[in-house]
């Protein structure tokens, strides 16, 4: 074995979604976090392939590069990325980063529990509660979300249904489960996959959505919903998803299905949950407070052996 490069990572899951946090990458020059974000895909393509692709990673793995903050008011700066490139902000990634930095001692605990994370979208205030050296709660506010369109007909002869377009962290198409004879249960995953692929193919190129959400609001009176989200590559998000939950909550508020007061819990097909509370609407937009926690699943050192024929990895979806 020849070791050409080595990378230390901390793996964290947030409600079932996996994040790989990296702190040691080759140094490059940049004047701002935005410049680092722009340079990242080209400068660190080898690292992205090595750490996110199989056999070390998988299709649903998210990356978080933690660097010293440029903004003097921030405690840390983060560049979020996935297999396709960088992502402006990932709320689940912020929860993962706060969990790793505090529990591993890379960030000192504050009595106020108030921290600030610098992202390409700006500095985001975070409240992270620690009990017995463990982060038990991370709370942060979302950006504004709004419903773009409602009752939009799906152009497919085999699916007579409508959907809403909602902009949260990305643009989502939200479908109602009551229009579809499938339950959001693991036992019906094959049928759900087929439905998701059909919808994504119908939307392909016509509407540039980043995700398709199937929403079951049968228990809305108990402030509880259940969802499954398909990325535009048909991959199922392994959590309720921060962006999808924001999109569903905004959609429910806009059509009067749920009042502003109180919180809402979103459950995934795997049983994990995310909780959110709405802030007073601003004109036609909505903002939310998100509460979650992360769990460290591993601390690893990945190596690059130049003789490895699969050094660049591969990806099965």
Steps between C-alpha positions, in 0.01 A plus 500: 500500500622848410344798675495809282240701694301458822182674612341499845122528515216498750177334387170623644140414425211742549160328502648228280680721245877451492766773505878465472685789664850580376753738649832408339523558126783650290534873559394742227481878495166679523385846609144409597287197571320564172832475314582173680154370406559590135846340491399191697361270224810533283762528775368206702350267240735223609390540862131504404539176304709333769281589797148495355512231232491127566675298639557762776172685458164460327247693291326667794808619688539876555831677558584789732838675483567692821748790484585796726242778461572813300218693665625609843163439659485134397632198690565283193449504124363213292486412132230241429534264205371180344585289195383776264693788656454758774169587670440856630361381834388170652309535825557136590869557434505786751352267763762237413788749514392647834471149645846398381679822596357515852512131589855458366627814674581696185264775617480611861165475673336836572285564804256683276480201259500758218730452200534632146587299190624679189365368169486625143145618578624705796558453872236276659430524877472161670396393849665173602410352839753267665432262787779286647734578207235399246312726260134422565337775294593733215263782408522744207278714279430434135515747217169619354290238320212561264247313291566564131190333356216266603275247326756458224393203279754224440553433131474120501217286352535235773498736800203733537625721779601854587782645706629818660832666426673624814832681537683428826871419491429373147199472270273205585191345345261400781243228427215394729494136606118500499515522118713184476410141604834434671588527867826652623623177656821303457293199388383698197843638409505331158171666399615832644822479299306432181269795571794730572680405179183555294444845649863608457495390136178697445654812655837458329611822318148647529532619860849526658411350840775361720271260682159333491313464830208271576313645800261308726314748720236259634614573857522877455260557792775358723754731330665195345578423136686225319702551183738336258728710278659400171795698366495576129733201447228279661703444819285494817611748767582303816322734739188718504734764354529858623421652160209262430353558848521877448330462161218286641444730797483806272256319271275401792502854639420656164188288447381533859550135593690594815508815719818699554498438875668183626760266356491234229672160497597334172564125504700318232423158355771365732343648814743790560350840584566872463320772696434855381312805624367777277587865552238762413459510119662786310263593216483180290817346647558280801789451738555219748700398806650154456600272788697179464810318621785303348675179598866429430525162328873480441841665487707372214820547306467438127811444291579528132716221362614604149511134394129455578315450167185645663668808645236727344223278629164433341137576571194276486157661548 
